[in-house]
Structure formats: structure tokens, C-alpha cells
Amino acid sequence: MKKLSFLLLMLFSTSSFAALEWMGPYTVKEAGSGAPAVYAVLTVHINEVDQLKTGCSLTDQTGMFSYWSRSLNDYFSLWQSALLSAQAQNKKVMLLADTANCSEYGSYLVGVKVLSE
């Protein structure tokens, strides 16, 4: 029974993180935010749409990733600042996306890195 429990724990714990993937490097085409319905939404469009193979058709066709939250939290503010700064300086970014989580706003964004070169 202990072996079965351990096996099930390993299967489910690793699969819950399997969809997280650092993607890029990309240049930011546009970044924006809004508050449709009850969520605050941060969206980013990248220029390199032809490189995308996320499995989310909206992201693969338009280059749009998004982060949404019920409030304007620290992640929202930090990532928006990082994306706008990268866009203004024409710096590349890496996006951490949950490619299994696709919505009307594209693949779910869970992290942003601005690259120095």
C-alpha cells in the first residue's frame, strides 16, 4: 500500500508542473492591462509568433499571453513594469507560461524575465 501511495503521489505531483515552460527569447510587441468582469488582466503580445507551439491556438496564432487575477497584486505590477521596460528598451524577454491553461486571453503567464543581451 505504501508503494502504491508513493507511486500515485509521484505521478500527480510531477504532472501538475509539467505544463510550466520558459519560452523565448521574444521581443514585446505590446503589453497592456484591463479589468473585464471581475478580473484584472495583463496581456502581452510578442513579435515572434512563427516560433510558437504552445498548444493554445490563440497564443500560437496571435502571440498573446496573459495573467489574470481578482486584484492588482504584486505580480501584476512587477510583470507589467518588466514587460513595458523591455518593450521600451527593445530587450528580449523569457516568458514562463502554463501551456495547459489556455483561455480567451491566451496561455496563462506565470513569470517574466528580461534578458540583458
C-alpha positions as CSV (number, residue, x, y, z in Angstrom):
1,M,0.0,0.0,0.0
2,K,2.9,2.4,0.8
3,K,4.4,1.7,-2.6
4,L,1.1,2.5,-4.4
5,S,0.6,5.7,-2.4
6,F,4.2,6.8,-3.2
7,L,3.7,6.0,-6.9
8,L,0.4,7.9,-7.1
9,L,2.0,10.9,-5.3
10,M,4.9,10.9,-7.7
11,L,2.6,10.7,-10.7
12,F,0.3,13.5,-9.7
13,S,2.9,15.8,-8.2
14,T,5.1,15.8,-11.3
15,S,2.3,16.1,-13.8
16,S,0.9,19.3,-12.0
17,F,4.1,21.1,-13.0
18,A,4.6,19.6,-16.4
19,A,2.9,22.4,-18.3
20,L,5.1,25.2,-17.0
21,E,7.7,26.1,-19.6
22,W,10.1,29.0,-20.0
23,M,9.6,30.2,-23.6
24,G,11.6,32.7,-25.7
25,P,13.6,34.8,-26.1
26,Y,11.0,37.1,-27.5
27,T,10.5,40.8,-28.2
28,V,7.5,42.5,-26.8
29,K,5.1,43.9,-29.5
30,E,2.6,45.3,-27.0
31,A,1.7,44.9,-23.3
32,G,-1.5,46.1,-21.8
33,S,-3.9,45.7,-19.0
34,G,-7.6,46.0,-18.3
35,A,-10.4,44.8,-15.9
36,P,-13.1,43.0,-17.8
37,A,-15.7,41.5,-15.5
38,V,-14.2,40.6,-12.1
39,Y,-10.6,40.0,-13.1
40,A,-7.6,42.3,-13.7
41,V,-5.9,41.1,-16.9
42,L,-2.4,41.7,-18.1
43,T,-1.7,40.8,-21.7
44,V,1.5,40.7,-23.7
45,H,1.8,40.1,-27.4
46,I,5.2,39.0,-28.8
47,N,6.6,39.6,-32.3
48,E,7.9,36.1,-32.9
49,V,4.5,34.4,-33.5
50,D,6.0,32.0,-36.0
51,Q,8.1,30.4,-33.2
52,L,5.2,29.5,-31.0
53,K,4.0,25.9,-30.4
54,T,2.2,26.1,-27.1
55,G,-0.9,24.1,-28.0
56,C,-3.1,27.1,-27.2
57,S,-4.4,28.2,-30.6
58,L,-5.0,31.8,-29.6
59,T,-1.4,32.2,-28.4
60,D,0.0,30.3,-31.4
61,Q,-1.9,32.4,-33.8
62,T,-1.6,35.9,-32.2
63,G,1.4,35.7,-29.8
64,M,-0.8,36.7,-26.8
65,F,-0.1,35.5,-23.3
66,S,-2.0,36.7,-20.2
67,Y,-2.0,36.9,-16.5
68,W,-5.3,37.4,-14.7
69,S,-6.2,37.9,-11.0
70,R,-9.1,39.1,-8.9
71,S,-6.9,42.0,-7.7
72,L,-4.0,44.1,-8.8
73,N,-1.4,42.2,-6.9
74,D,2.4,42.5,-6.9
75,Y,2.9,40.0,-9.7
76,F,0.6,42.1,-11.9
77,S,2.6,45.3,-11.2
78,L,6.0,43.7,-11.5
79,W,5.4,41.9,-14.7
80,Q,3.7,44.8,-16.3
81,S,6.7,47.1,-15.4
82,A,9.2,44.5,-16.7
83,L,7.3,44.0,-20.0
84,L,6.9,47.7,-20.7
85,S,10.5,48.3,-19.8
86,A,11.7,45.6,-22.1
87,Q,9.5,46.9,-24.9
88,A,10.8,50.5,-24.4
89,Q,14.4,49.3,-24.5
90,N,13.9,46.7,-27.2
91,K,15.2,43.9,-24.9
92,K,14.3,40.3,-25.2
93,V,12.2,38.5,-22.6
94,M,11.6,35.0,-21.5
95,L,8.0,34.1,-20.5
96,L,7.1,31.4,-18.1
97,A,3.8,30.0,-19.3
98,D,1.3,27.4,-18.2
99,T,0.7,25.9,-21.6
100,A,-2.1,23.7,-20.3
101,N,-4.1,26.7,-19.2
102,C,-5.5,28.3,-22.3
103,S,-8.2,30.9,-22.1
104,E,-9.8,33.7,-24.2
105,Y,-6.7,35.7,-23.4
106,G,-4.2,33.0,-24.5
107,S,-1.7,30.9,-22.5
108,Y,-1.5,31.8,-18.8
109,L,1.6,33.8,-17.9
110,V,3.3,32.9,-14.6
111,G,6.6,34.6,-14.9
112,V,8.7,37.1,-16.8
113,K,12.5,37.5,-17.2
114,V,14.1,40.5,-19.0
115,L,17.3,39.4,-20.7
116,S,20.4,41.7,-20.6
117,E,21.6,40.8,-24.1
